[in-house]
Amino acid sequence: DLHREEVLALLFESVEQIRAAGPQEEIFKELAALQEISFAHKEDSPMPDDFAASAAMAMHRYPAKEVLRGPFALDEWRADVVAEYLARLTPENCLIFITSDGFNEESCRSDAEENGWKREEWYKASYKEEPLDENHLSEWKGLLDKALQGEESSLQLPQPNRFIPEDFSLRAPSGTGLETSKLPMEVLAPAPVTNEPMLRLWHKMDKAFKTPREYVLAHVHTGTYNAGPEAVAMMRLFCGVVSDDLNTFAYDANVAGLGYSLEFADNLSLSVGGFNDKLPDLMKVVVERVADVLEDFEAAGKSIQDVTSEEELCEALGERGQELVEKLEVQRQILLQDYKNFTREEPWSVGNYYLSQLMLRKSWHLDEYIQVLENMPDLLAMSGAVRQALSAVQVDMLVHGNATQDAAKDFAEIFCTNLKRLGAKPLPELRKKEVTKLPKESTTVFEFDLAKLNPAQENCCTQVVYQVGKTNEDFKRDACLSLSCHIAHVSAFQKLRTELQLGYIVQAFPAVTEDVCGFSVLVQGNREHPKDVDQLIEDWLADFGQELEAMSDENFRKNVQAMVNERTQRYSRLVQETTRHWAEILPRRYKFSRVVEATEALENIQKEEVLEFFKEYLAKGAASRRKLSVRVLGTSAGDVKSEVEEPDVLLTSLEDLRRFHGVTESFPPAAFSEMPTSDE
């Protein structure tokens, strides 16, 4: 709201600049080339029904033989048509819609109707219509001039796009046998290329999809998370500033079929992907910008150490320093608002967050990040935290697609050179995550009063997790869990939603925290208190056990086959296979045959084994049952709170969770595998 009028004035100035330049054939040629590239190298649609629907709609607009190409075609340059269109881009032909809660006070005053405010018929929302006249335009222009302080707006027509690909040749010779397979049960693993203290590089040249695309995924392990919430917050702010600073490149890259991502969760992740021809250029731009922005922050921080006035501050920072400070403040506000709005999220999302807080030990809480972000960080302190974070690293990298092994090494060189530019050395040891082992023969209850923080939320949520154990140790047990959840989803929906109408969200699914899995049931609604929903879930679970026993062998095999079909469906896009390989590389497991072994275990599973699994982990009184009940209270819960009897445990705060961690066991952290040699 603060600069709405200035933005509108800037918009009209930009439109007028385009009108004044007139029809530009070079821009048309660039757009036509991009459209032709998009059509010639369009990947298969993952959903055939989506393709059928779009093709059917295109048949209303194009001749039958042009249905596929028509939406992409720009075959004819018509300067007269463009000129006619540009002539219509005037404020007089413009409709502007402005939505803001800043109008609340004005629209609710006693004289609102006299001032033109009305209420629409259906939702009674207030609205007002005003003609767009010269007074508006003059006022907006004046505000813009004031905001620019006499300087030019620096608006200009776009330069030629440096990221438009030109080379679409395939690097790989024709593949044979399994090299060309897109089936999850047949795809070959990537090859290890580099195993150094700072870098583990993997590569696979695509011979199946035959597309001039590639994906480069990099994960930078740092010691930041162990350093505390302040260090984590500084890294997230920094990544936000870098991404903002890259916006001038991001648009060109995006329209040219390239993309990138830079973010920090508990470690730094960077990915680039798209047409391979200009992908090294994009990678270089991104990683160099990381180093440049850090050095610019350090220079800005040093320049203002001795300033004593606002005027001296602006002069010392210079144009680049002021730009970075503004970007930093924007990112701080974005993060702060995002974290503070957490309690405005759906109850199931709030519950899932606290489930993660309980299960994953030594995790920082949003409130701790908020405390850090309440004040603008010192530039030197922030840049110092970032440089410290990047001083010791280990990098996992995968290059997959239309790239040779030498090209993969070049990507790694670009990446590591810029890390070393910032003084990076090998990180001695990776952080190991500990997952809480829930106590047996009791129920752990976590109850969160969301209504207290968000009185507008009437819905409650109950999520029950029956913890099973570590995944990938016993594929048969994993198959029993997956199949139980698959069958249970329909049963739970029928009983808890359709019949009992407990809520509009009812799900049964595998709950996975790192490498520990469990059987989970989630219900969200306003009909019953979560403590009562918990009991109804228990009642349903007992009935579900009987359903499993009564299920016919034919119906059981149909459920097994449905899951097998889902897991073995042919990949339609290169990135699907990339993601599959990355799931083994990122946690350093390197068991690329996991999908095959897990699917074979599922195919061979017997009904008796699923029943034994149910009796061992899920049934009431089961020997290995470990139960967690997460209850999020909306206003429909009233003032009623959960009560438990020993040996059950009731937790209601972050402090309770952390004390609980101190008196319970955890699963052994997942072991990191040694990187195999290229001969293995």
Summary of the structure (lengths in Angstrom):
residues: 680
radius of gyration: 29.2
end to end distance: 60.6
largest distance: 82.4
contacts: 1996
relative contact order: 0.11
helix: 50%
strand: 15%
